[in-house]
Amino acid sequence: MKRSEVNTIIQEADAFIRSFGYILPPFAYWSPDEFRQRAGEARGLIDARLGWDITDFGLGNFPERGLFLFTVRNGDPADLARGRGRLYAEKIMISRRDQLCAMHRHDIKTEDIINRGGGKLALELFMSDAEGNIDPDAEVQVEVDGVTRRMPPGDILRLAPGESVTLVAGVWHAFWAEEGDTLIGEVSTVNDDLTDNVFRDPVGRFAEIDEDEPPLHLLVSDYERALGAS
């Protein structure tokens, strides 16, 4: 992706998010220079990889195969082993109409995916077999706002604004928006995008950036290079 495209997506996403009354935290608007100047005091958010996250899954076609995310809060994976501390994470995401988020699962993270407004959110769902691969025969069982829903494997679950689904670790899912761009909330256990995403197809989690202009704001994938993040 070109940095100019990323900058435009950030501006459009911020306006879309605000249209639903959701306001991002102040650090979302730090310039790269301010981020570098405040890196010491901001080490917690840097190490937790909070912030802007825009991906085309390395496929070079963001409008059709991509996702916008902003991680608002996140704990430390080590807290899960201790059973105490910040054991949760929160993201706000945007799926553009008919824009596919690649089929994947998580080994650790359980998440609530919430339609916060806009169009309908469509999710294709499968269960895992004993090896963690897609089980083409297993009935899918999830909770939609706490109510058990049983579905054939590969069936499409559609969430209207206000509805949510709980996806436990191991449930395979791909999703896209229908009828219009959709604002998506995610509330989950600790999020680890570096190690806890297993994709069905050979894609990348983060985009490769062509620096055709300076960044408006840093992406989480910029932190290591720009800020010396771990």
Sine and cosine of phi, psi and omega as CSV:
sin_phi,cos_phi,sin_psi,cos_psi,sin_omega,cos_omega
0.00,0.00,0.58,-0.82,0.10,-0.99
-0.98,0.17,0.57,-0.82,0.03,-1.00
-0.87,0.50,-0.57,0.82,0.03,-1.00
-0.88,0.47,-0.62,0.79,0.05,-1.00
-0.91,0.41,-0.68,0.73,0.03,-1.00
-0.87,0.50,-0.71,0.70,0.00,-1.00
-0.87,0.50,-0.66,0.75,0.02,-1.00
-0.91,0.41,-0.67,0.74,0.02,-1.00
-0.87,0.48,-0.66,0.75,0.03,-1.00
-0.86,0.50,-0.73,0.68,-0.03,-1.00
-0.90,0.43,-0.69,0.72,0.01,-1.00
-0.92,0.40,-0.64,0.77,-0.01,-1.00
-0.92,0.40,-0.68,0.74,0.02,-1.00
-0.86,0.52,-0.70,0.72,0.02,-1.00
-0.90,0.43,-0.65,0.76,0.00,-1.00
-0.91,0.42,-0.70,0.71,0.01,-1.00
-0.88,0.48,-0.72,0.69,0.00,-1.00
-0.89,0.46,-0.49,0.87,-0.02,-1.00
-0.90,0.43,-0.30,0.95,0.05,-1.00
-0.98,-0.21,0.15,0.99,0.04,-1.00
0.99,0.16,0.21,0.98,0.02,-1.00
-0.99,-0.13,0.81,-0.58,-0.04,-1.00
-0.92,-0.40,0.78,-0.62,0.04,-1.00
-0.96,0.29,0.39,-0.92,0.00,-1.00
-0.93,0.37,0.33,-0.94,-0.09,-1.00
-0.83,0.56,-0.60,0.80,-0.06,-1.00
-0.90,0.44,-0.30,0.95,0.04,-1.00
-0.86,0.52,-0.44,0.90,-0.13,-0.99
-0.96,-0.27,0.14,0.99,0.09,-1.00
-0.91,0.42,0.64,-0.77,0.15,-0.99
-0.96,0.26,0.30,-0.96,0.08,-1.00
-0.82,0.57,-0.63,0.78,0.01,-1.00
-0.90,0.43,-0.68,0.73,0.02,-1.00
-0.91,0.41,-0.60,0.80,0.05,-1.00
-0.87,0.49,-0.69,0.72,0.00,-1.00
-0.91,0.42,-0.64,0.77,-0.01,-1.00
-0.92,0.40,-0.51,0.86,-0.08,-1.00
-0.97,-0.26,0.22,0.98,-0.10,-0.99
-0.85,0.53,-0.59,0.81,-0.01,-1.00
-0.88,0.47,-0.79,0.62,-0.01,-1.00
-0.96,0.28,-0.33,0.94,-0.05,-1.00
-0.98,-0.18,0.29,0.96,-0.07,-1.00
-0.86,0.52,-0.54,0.84,0.00,-1.00
-0.89,0.46,-0.70,0.71,-0.03,-1.00
-0.97,0.26,-0.51,0.86,0.02,-1.00
-0.93,0.38,-0.75,0.66,-0.02,-1.00
-0.91,0.41,-0.50,0.86,0.05,-1.00
-0.99,0.16,-0.11,0.99,0.03,-1.00
0.86,0.51,0.73,0.68,0.11,-0.99
-0.99,0.16,0.55,-0.84,0.09,-1.00
0.78,-0.63,-0.29,-0.96,-0.09,-1.00
-0.94,0.35,0.67,-0.74,-0.05,-1.00
-0.53,-0.85,0.94,-0.33,-0.04,-1.00
-0.81,-0.58,0.83,-0.56,-0.07,-1.00
-0.73,-0.68,0.59,-0.81,0.18,-0.98
-0.93,-0.38,0.25,0.97,0.01,-1.00
0.84,0.54,0.43,0.90,0.02,-1.00
0.95,0.31,0.25,0.97,-0.09,-1.00
-0.99,-0.17,-0.18,0.98,0.09,-1.00
0.96,0.28,0.38,0.92,-0.03,-1.00
-0.59,-0.81,0.92,0.39,-0.08,-1.00
-0.83,0.56,-0.68,0.74,-0.05,-1.00
-0.86,0.52,-0.50,0.86,-0.04,-1.00
-0.97,-0.24,-0.52,0.85,-0.05,-1.00
-0.71,-0.71,1.00,0.03,-0.05,-1.00
-0.15,-0.99,-0.03,-1.00,0.01,-1.00
-0.29,-0.96,0.64,-0.77,0.17,-0.99
-0.98,-0.18,0.72,-0.69,0.05,-1.00
-0.66,-0.75,0.48,-0.87,0.21,-0.98
-0.67,-0.74,0.88,-0.48,0.02,-1.00
-1.00,0.07,0.89,-0.45,-0.10,-0.99
-1.00,0.03,-0.63,0.77,0.02,-1.00
-0.48,-0.88,0.43,-0.90,-0.06,-1.00
-0.24,-0.97,0.58,-0.82,0.05,-1.00
-0.99,-0.11,-0.19,-0.98,0.00,-1.00
-0.97,-0.24,0.77,-0.64,0.02,-1.00
-0.81,0.59,-0.50,0.87,0.02,-1.00
-0.90,0.43,-0.43,0.90,0.03,-1.00
-0.90,0.43,-0.52,0.86,-0.01,-1.00
-0.89,0.46,-0.65,0.76,0.02,-1.00
-0.92,0.40,-0.57,0.82,0.02,-1.00
-0.98,0.20,-0.37,0.93,-0.02,-1.00
0.96,0.29,0.37,0.93,0.01,-1.00
-0.44,-0.90,0.34,-0.94,-0.06,-1.00
0.97,-0.24,-0.37,-0.93,-0.01,-1.00
-1.00,0.10,0.99,-0.16,-0.11,-0.99
-0.99,-0.14,0.26,0.97,-0.18,-0.98
-0.74,-0.68,0.22,-0.98,0.07,-1.00
-0.54,-0.84,0.35,-0.94,0.06,-1.00
-0.62,-0.78,0.70,-0.72,0.09,-1.00
-0.76,-0.65,0.42,-0.91,0.25,-0.97
-0.87,-0.48,0.71,-0.70,-0.12,-0.99
-0.72,-0.69,0.32,-0.95,0.11,-0.99
-0.75,-0.66,0.82,-0.58,0.16,-0.99
-0.95,-0.32,0.87,-0.49,0.05,-1.00
-0.97,0.26,0.38,-0.92,-0.04,-1.00
-0.81,0.59,0.82,-0.58,0.03,-1.00
0.92,0.40,0.22,0.97,0.03,-1.00
-1.00,0.06,0.86,-0.51,-0.13,-0.99
-1.00,0.00,0.78,-0.62,0.22,-0.97
-1.00,-0.05,0.82,-0.58,-0.19,-0.98
-0.85,0.53,0.55,-0.83,0.03,-1.00
-0.87,0.49,0.79,-0.61,-0.03,-1.00
-0.37,-0.93,0.14,-0.99,0.12,-0.99
-0.61,-0.79,0.13,-0.99,0.06,-1.00
-0.83,-0.55,0.57,-0.82,0.05,-1.00
-0.99,0.14,-0.51,0.86,-0.12,-0.99
-0.88,-0.48,-0.69,0.73,-0.18,-0.98
-0.96,0.29,0.76,-0.65,0.27,-0.96
-0.96,-0.27,0.66,-0.75,-0.13,-0.99
-0.63,-0.77,0.57,-0.82,0.25,-0.97
-0.99,-0.13,0.82,-0.57,0.06,-1.00
-0.97,-0.26,0.84,-0.55,-0.19,-0.98
-0.84,-0.54,0.78,-0.62,0.12,-0.99
-0.99,0.16,0.95,-0.32,-0.04,-1.00
-1.00,0.00,-0.16,0.99,0.04,-1.00
0.53,-0.85,0.33,-0.95,-0.02,-1.00
0.96,-0.28,-0.81,-0.58,0.01,-1.00
-1.00,0.07,-0.34,-0.94,0.11,-0.99
-1.00,-0.06,0.52,-0.85,0.06,-1.00
-0.97,-0.26,0.86,-0.51,-0.01,-1.00
-0.96,-0.27,0.75,-0.66,0.00,-1.00
-0.80,-0.60,0.80,-0.60,0.14,-0.99
-1.00,-0.04,0.80,-0.61,-0.20,-0.98
-0.79,-0.61,0.63,-0.78,0.13,-0.99
-0.65,-0.76,0.43,-0.90,0.17,-0.98
-1.00,-0.01,0.26,-0.97,0.06,-1.00
-1.00,-0.08,0.52,-0.86,0.17,-0.99
-1.00,0.06,-0.13,-0.99,-0.08,-1.00
-0.89,0.45,-0.41,0.91,0.00,-1.00
-1.00,-0.07,0.01,1.00,0.00,-1.00
1.00,0.01,0.02,1.00,0.04,-1.00
-0.99,0.11,0.22,-0.97,0.06,-1.00
-0.89,0.46,0.77,-0.63,0.09,-1.00
-1.00,-0.10,0.95,-0.31,-0.09,-1.00
-0.96,0.28,-0.11,0.99,-0.10,-1.00
-0.91,-0.41,-0.28,0.96,-0.12,-0.99
-0.98,0.20,0.73,-0.69,0.09,-1.00
-0.89,0.47,0.66,-0.75,0.05,-1.00
-1.00,0.05,0.74,-0.67,0.08,-1.00
-0.77,-0.64,0.87,-0.50,0.03,-1.00
-0.68,-0.73,0.18,-0.98,0.09,-1.00
-0.94,-0.33,0.80,-0.60,0.07,-1.00
-0.96,-0.29,0.95,-0.30,-0.09,-1.00
0.77,0.63,0.68,0.73,0.07,-1.00
0.99,0.12,-0.07,1.00,-0.01,-1.00
-0.97,-0.24,0.80,-0.60,-0.05,-1.00
-0.90,0.43,0.74,-0.68,0.05,-1.00
-0.82,-0.57,0.82,-0.57,0.05,-1.00
-0.95,-0.32,0.72,-0.69,-0.13,-0.99
-0.62,-0.78,0.47,-0.88,0.15,-0.99
-0.90,0.45,0.48,-0.88,0.04,-1.00
-0.86,0.51,0.72,-0.70,0.01,-1.00
0.99,0.14,0.04,1.00,0.03,-1.00
-0.94,0.34,0.30,-0.95,-0.05,-1.00
-0.97,-0.26,0.85,-0.53,0.11,-0.99
-1.00,-0.09,0.80,-0.60,0.00,-1.00
-0.92,-0.40,0.81,-0.59,-0.01,-1.00
-0.95,-0.32,0.82,-0.57,0.12,-0.99
-0.99,0.15,0.29,-0.96,0.05,-1.00
-0.78,0.62,0.74,-0.68,-0.03,-1.00
0.99,-0.12,-0.32,0.95,-0.01,-1.00
-1.00,0.00,0.38,-0.92,0.00,-1.00
-0.57,-0.82,0.33,-0.94,0.07,-1.00
-0.74,-0.68,0.61,-0.79,0.09,-1.00
-0.99,-0.14,0.84,-0.54,0.03,-1.00
-0.93,-0.38,0.94,-0.35,0.03,-1.00
-0.98,0.22,0.29,-0.96,0.02,-1.00
-0.82,0.58,0.70,-0.71,0.03,-1.00
0.99,-0.17,-0.26,0.97,0.04,-1.00
-0.98,0.18,0.86,-0.51,0.03,-1.00
-0.97,0.25,0.67,-0.74,-0.02,-1.00
-0.47,-0.88,0.66,-0.76,0.23,-0.97
-0.80,-0.60,0.48,-0.88,-0.03,-1.00
-0.50,-0.86,0.31,-0.95,0.00,-1.00
-0.36,-0.93,0.27,-0.96,0.03,-1.00
-0.99,-0.12,0.59,-0.81,0.09,-1.00
-0.84,-0.54,0.55,-0.84,0.07,-1.00
0.96,0.26,-0.15,0.99,0.02,-1.00
0.33,-0.95,0.31,-0.95,0.06,-1.00
-0.84,0.54,0.56,-0.83,-0.15,-0.99
-0.75,-0.66,0.72,-0.69,0.09,-1.00
-1.00,0.02,0.78,-0.63,-0.11,-0.99
-0.84,-0.55,0.75,-0.66,0.16,-0.99
-0.99,-0.16,0.51,-0.86,0.12,-0.99
-0.71,-0.70,0.83,-0.56,0.11,-0.99
-0.86,-0.51,0.80,-0.60,-0.18,-0.98
-0.49,-0.87,0.11,-0.99,0.28,-0.96
-0.93,0.37,0.09,-1.00,-0.08,-1.00
-0.73,0.69,0.70,-0.71,-0.05,-1.00
-0.99,-0.17,0.78,-0.62,0.07,-1.00
-0.75,-0.66,1.00,-0.04,-0.04,-1.00
-0.96,0.27,-0.18,0.98,-0.01,-1.00
-0.99,0.13,-0.50,0.87,-0.11,-0.99
-0.77,-0.64,-0.22,0.98,-0.17,-0.98
-0.93,-0.36,0.47,0.88,0.13,-0.99
-0.88,-0.48,0.87,-0.50,0.05,-1.00
-0.91,-0.42,0.91,-0.42,-0.05,-1.00
-0.99,-0.12,0.58,-0.82,0.05,-1.00
-0.92,0.38,-0.68,0.73,-0.05,-1.00
-0.96,-0.27,0.35,-0.94,-0.04,-1.00
-0.96,0.27,1.00,0.05,0.05,-1.00
-0.83,-0.56,0.20,-0.98,0.05,-1.00
-0.97,-0.24,0.52,-0.85,0.01,-1.00
-0.96,0.28,-0.58,0.82,-0.08,-1.00
-0.89,-0.46,0.46,-0.89,-0.01,-1.00
-0.99,0.17,0.51,-0.86,0.20,-0.98
-1.00,0.06,0.77,-0.63,-0.13,-0.99
-0.97,-0.26,0.80,-0.60,0.13,-0.99
-1.00,-0.05,0.92,-0.39,-0.13,-0.99
-0.99,0.17,0.97,0.25,0.00,-1.00
-1.00,0.05,-0.16,0.99,0.11,-0.99
-0.36,-0.93,0.28,-0.96,-0.01,-1.00
-0.91,0.42,0.50,-0.86,0.02,-1.00
-0.95,0.32,0.66,-0.75,0.13,-0.99
-0.93,0.36,-0.75,0.66,0.08,-1.00
-0.64,-0.77,0.44,-0.90,0.03,-1.00
-0.96,0.27,0.60,-0.80,0.20,-0.98
-1.00,0.05,0.35,-0.94,0.06,-1.00
-0.86,0.51,-0.52,0.85,0.02,-1.00
-0.96,0.28,-0.13,0.99,0.09,-1.00
-1.00,0.01,-0.27,0.96,-0.21,-0.98
-0.87,0.49,-0.69,0.72,-0.06,-1.00
-0.87,0.49,-0.72,0.69,-0.01,-1.00
-0.94,0.35,-0.69,0.72,-0.14,-0.99
-1.00,0.08,-0.48,0.88,-0.16,-0.99
-0.81,-0.58,-0.05,1.00,-0.03,-1.00
0.95,0.31,0.54,0.84,0.00,-1.00
-0.94,0.35,0.40,-0.92,0.01,-1.00
-0.99,0.15,0.00,0.00,0.00,0.00
